[in-house]
Amino acid sequence: MSTINPVLDKETEEAQRYYSASQWQLVWWRFKKHRVALLGGLVLLFMFLSGLFAEFIGPYGGSTRNIEYLLGPPQIPRFWDENGFSLRPFVYGVTTERDPETLALIPITDTNVRNYIFFFIEGEPYKLLGIIESNIHLFGVQEGFVHLFGTDSLGQDLFSRVLIGTRTSLSIGVLGVLISFFLALFIGGVAGYAGGWLDYGIQRFTEIIRVIPIIPLYMGLAAAFPRDWSSTQVYFAMTLIIGLVGWPTLARRIRGQLLTLRNEDYVMAARLSGASPYRIISLHMLPAFMSYIVVDLVISFPYVILAETALSFIGLGLRPPSISWGVLLQDAQNIRAIEQAPWLFIPAAFVVVAVLAFTILGDGVRDAADPYSVH
């Protein structure tokens, strides 16, 4: 009487599942094993969500001022002090005053005033996602102010502004990469499939775009922006510009892949069967290397974010009252900020974390993009 080995049966089932899976399933299975890349993806997801719901998470609006606490350091929530223990976190009442000799702003803490922190508290009205009207904030105080990241030179809450800046910078990264992707997909696809004189002309045009010096281009475009443009108009113009100059590299990679695949048997069979060029490219050729395009897109995100941050930092990108990481870092361009207000560099920490998370995520996606390789 024969018996079935459960171990061999399980291995057979796993093998059948592996060889019958689609390419995207294989990519996902391998990506899940990359713990560091998963961590990077979770960090980015957290940043996207915190930016998306910035008005709810932050206690104040982006332009709300506390004129009694200018350039004030971060406030640390406490549970106890010399007056005793409290189950509810609190911060002290604070103000800033000018030093009569150095004229520097000095924080003055009143330990006798406890401002208790409440959760899901009513505060400034806002529109969640630009649609839902609400005045409920994740946390806040009933009297006074709470500034977890401190304030800037105008007394604006840096924590709330960093969250709004996170949404702006990451959305510019997403939109900029998507614009570049669709341009690269169309231009590279036409060049790779058509070949001949059309491919030659597109490649010369691509080379012209690639050799344009970026900084002088942005300087000229920044000067061309009308001064009466709203922050929304400048935002979309900035996103469009970043997208329009970022497509050549990906377009050349798509073109090279299509030149390699256009003479494959399955492509020739589709062409002989009467399929249109759009159908051949979209259904037969692009899926063959789509995983590598996804890798390129993920790796492109940090470059777009750094471009926006750097350009806004030097005054060539977004400008106040727009709020982005680069705009926030404009306040940290002088020696006074380094010496007296190091908390103004907190947005730089968010930039570093976002770039590292995208890089780690890109490494994981790159390793998972070839699901048939053996490691």
N, C-alpha and C positions, 0 to 999 in steps of 0.2 A: 504494500500500500504506500503510494508516494505522498509526500508532504510538500506543501508549498513554503518555500523560504520567504518569510515576510520581509527580510532585508533586501533580497534580490527583487522581490515584487515591488517594493517601494522605489528601488533604483530604476527599475524598468518604467514605472509610472513617471518618475522625475525626468527620465530621458525622453519619453514620449511628449511630455509637457514642454520640455525645452525645445525639441526639434519641430514641434507644431506651433510654437509661439510666433507672433509677428515680430518684426524688428523693433518696434516701439516697446513691446512687452519685454524683450530682452534688454533693451537699454534701461528701462525702469528697474528691472530686477537687479541689474549690476549697479545702478546708481544707488539703490537702497543700501547696498553693502558698503558704500563709501560714507562712513559716519561723519567725517570732517566736512564733506560737501553738503551733507544733510544739515549739519549745524549752520553752515554758511547760508543755506537756503532759508532756514528758520529765522536767522538773524535778519535777512533781507525782508522776509514776510512780516516780521515784527515791525521793522522800520516803515514798510509800506503802509501797514495798518495804522501805526501811530501817526503817520503823516496824513492819512486819509481822514482820520477822526481827530485831527489836531485841536479843533475848537472845543471838542468835548473833553479831551484829556488835559489840555492846558487850562489853567484857572482864569486866564485873561485873553483878550484879543491881542492881535499883533501890534497895535498902535496904542494900547492903554498905557498911561504913564503914572508913575508914582513919584511925584516931584519932590517928595521928602526923602527919597532914597535913590539919589543919582549915583551911578557907577558903584553900586553897592555889591559887596561880596555875597556868595551863595549863603542861604540860610539852611541850617541843618535841623531837621525835625528831632525833637527830644521827647523822652518819656519820663525823665526825672531831672531834678536839679536840687539845689540846696533847700528849696521849699517843699520838696517831697516828690513822690511818685505819682504819675498820671497814666491811666489806661488809654487815654486818647493822646496822640502825638500833638505837639504844639511847637510854635516858634516864638521867639521873643519879639517884642516891638523894637523896630530899628529905624534909625534915620542916619543921614550923612551931613557932616558939617565941614566947612572949609578950615584948614589949618591956617592960622593967621600969618605964619612965617613962610611955609612952603606952598600955600594955596592948594594943597592936595586935599581931596575929599576923604574924610576920615569917618568910618562907620561908628555910630554911637548906639550901643545896645542897652535897652532898658529891661533888666532881668525881672523887674516887678510886673511886667506886662506879658501875659501869656495869651497868644493868639492860637486857639485850638483849631486843629485841622479836621474838617468834616468831609465825608465822602458823599458823592451824589448830591451836591449842594447847589442851590440856586445862585446864579451869578449873572454875568453879562449875557444878553441875548445874542444868538448867532443862528446861522442856517447850516445844519449838518448836511454835508455833501452838497451844499449850495441849494438845498431844496427844503429840508425839514427844519422848521423853526423851533428852537428850544432855548432854554436858559439853564439847563442842568449841566454841571461840570463834574468831572471825576472826583476832584478834590478842591478844597478852597477853605477860606476862613470867613467867619461872619463879620469880623471887624479887623481892620488893618489889611495887610498884604502878606503873601507868602511867595518868596522868590527862591526856588530850589537851585537855580543856576545863577542867581544874582541878577543885576540890572545893567543896562548900558548907560551911556552918557546922558540919555534923555529920560532915564528912569523906566524904560520899557522892560517887561519881564522877559529874560533871555530864554527861559524854559519854553514858554509859549511860542516865542519867535523861532526857536530851533525846530520845534515840531512843524510849524508852518513852512519853514525853509526846507525841511526834509521832504515834504510833499512837493514843493516847487522843483527842487533839484532832481529828485527821482523821477518826477513826471517828465521833465525835460529830457532826462536820459532815455526814458521809455519811448517818448514820441520821436526824439531825434534818431534813435536806432531803428524804429519802425519805418520812418521816412527813408532812411538810408537803405534799409532792407528791401523795400518795394522798388526803389529806384535801381538798386543793384540787381534785383531779380529780373526786372524788365530789360534793362540795358545789357546785362551779362547774358541773359537768356537769348535775346535777339542776336547778339554777336556770336555766341557759341553755336547756335543752331543754324544760322544763315551762312556764316563764314564768308569767304570771298571779299569783294570790295567793301561790303557793308561792315564786316568785321574789322577790316583795316581802318575805315573811317571812324568807327566807334572807339577803337584802341587809341588812335591819335587824339581824339577828344578826351578820352580818359586820362591820357598822359598830361594834357594841358591842365586839367583840373588838379591832378596830383602835384604839379610843380608850382601851383599858385602859393605864395608865402601866406601862411594862415594869419599871423599876427597883423601884418599890414592890411590884409583883407578885412579883418575884424575892426581895425582902427577906422578904416574908411567907411565901413557899414555903420559902425557906432556913431560916427559923425553925421551920417546921412539920416539916422533916425530922427524924425521930427521931435522937438522938445515938448510939444503939446500932446504927444501920444500917451495914452493911458498905460498903466502897468500891464494890463492884459494884452494890449497890442504889442508892447515890447517883448513880452513873454513869448507870444506866438511867433514873432519875427525872429527872436533868438533861436527858438526851437527849429524853425524852418531853415535857418542858415546853417546850423550845426548838421541838420540832416542832409542838406544839399551838397555839403563838402565832404561828407563821410562815406559816400558810396563806392568810390573807385576800387578800393582794395577788394571788397567782397565781390564786386562785379567781375573783376578779373579772375577770381577763384571760380565763380560760377561759370564763366566763359570757358575756362580751362577744363572743367569737369564735363561740360556739355560737348566740347570738341572731342573728348575722349569717348563719350558714350554714343555720339550720334551715328556711328557706324556699327554699333552692336546689333546682333541678330534680332533681338526683340524690338529695337527701334526701327530697323529696316522692315520688319514684318508689319508693324503698325503703320508705317508710311505706305507700304504697298496695299494695305487694306483700305486705304483712303482716309485715314485719320487726319484731322487738321493739325497744323503745327502747334497750336495752343494745346490741344489734347495730348499730343506726343510729349511736349515739354512738361506739362503740368501733371500728367498721370503716369508717364513712363520714365522720364529722365530725372526730374527733380527728386522724386521719392528715393531714387537710388543713392543719393548723397545728402538727403535732407538732414540727417543727424549731424553731419559736419557743419551745415549751415547754422543749425541751432547752436552748436559750440561757438562758432564765430560770433553769433549775435550776443551770447552771454559774455564773451570776452570783450566785446565792444562797449558794453555798458560802462565800465569804469573809466574808459577814455573819454566818453561823452560827459560823464559827471565831472571829471577833472577839468575838461575844457570849459564847461559852464562856470565852475567854481573859480578857476584861474582868471577867466575873462571878466567875471563880475568883480573879483577881488581887485583887479587893476583898473576897474571903471569902464571896461569895454563891453560889458554884457548887460545884465539886468541892473537897474538902478533903483534907489529908494523912490517911492514907498514899497516897491516889490521886496519880497523877503525870500532869500535863498541862502544857502550856505556861503556862497561867495560874497553876497551883499553883507551878511552878518560879519564876515571876517574883515570887511573894510574898516571896522572900528579897531581892529588889532594891528594896524599897519605902522604904529609909532612906538617909540621907546616908552612912552608913558603907560601904554597898555601892558607891555612886557613887565614893567616894574611895579605898577600900581594895580592893574586889573587883569591878571592872568586868566581869569574865568572867561574873558572875551574870546579865548582860543578854544572854548568847548565845541563850537561848530566844526573846528578842524578835526577833533576826535571823531565826530560823526562821519566826516569825509573819509578818514582813514579806515574806520570800521566798515563802511559801505564798500570801499574799493577792495579791501582784503576779503570781505564776504563774497563779492562778485568774482574775485580771482580764484578763491577756493571752490566756489560753485562751478566756475568754468573748468577747473581741473577735473572735478568729478564728472561733469558732463562729457568732457573730452575722453576720459578713461572709459566711460560707459558707451560712448558712441560707436565703438567697434565691439559689439557684443559677442562676436565669434572668436576674438583673440583669447588666448590662454595665458593667465598670470599665475 
